[in-house]
Amino acid sequence: MDQFLKILTLPDNIPIVIMLFAVIYLTWLSFREARKNDKLIEEGKKDQIYRRMVE
């Protein structure tokens, strides 16, 4: 485990680690928004999707 952490904290690898966490977070965020939009479509409120995005 020490060797793994040593490799992760090398200056060249820090941006890669940050990008990895950013991709995971943004993927989760996009799926969450997609679920909200799907729920609005099921409820027959398709026109509210655009209004929610603009707000």
N, C-alpha and C positions, 0 to 999 in steps of 0.2 A: 504494500500500500504506500509506503514511503517513496518508492521509486515512481509510482504512478503520479503522486502529488508533485513530485519534483519535476516530472515532465510537463504536467499541466501548468505549472507556474513559471515555466520558461517564458521570457519576453515574447518569443515568436508565437507561442501557443495561446497567449491570453486573449487576443482578438478572436481566435477560433472558438474558445470556450464561451466568450460573450455572445458570439453569433449563434452558437448552439442553443443557449438559453433563450435568445431572442426569437429564434425560429419556433421553439417549443411554445413559448408564450403567445406569439402571434397566431400560431395554428389553433391553439385553444381558444383564443379570442374570436377567430373567424368562425369556428364551429359553434360557439355560443351564440353569435349573431345570426348564423344560419338557422339555428333552432328557434330563435325568437321570430324570425321571418316566416318559418314554416308554420309556427303556431298562429301567426296573424293570417296566413293564407287559409289555414283550416277553419278559422273563425269567420272567414269571408271578409276580412278587413285588408285586402291586398293593397288598397290605396294608401293605407297608413304606413306602409314600409318606407316609401320615399320620404314622407314627412318625418319619420323617426330618424332617418339618415341625415336629413338637413338640419335638424335641431341640434 
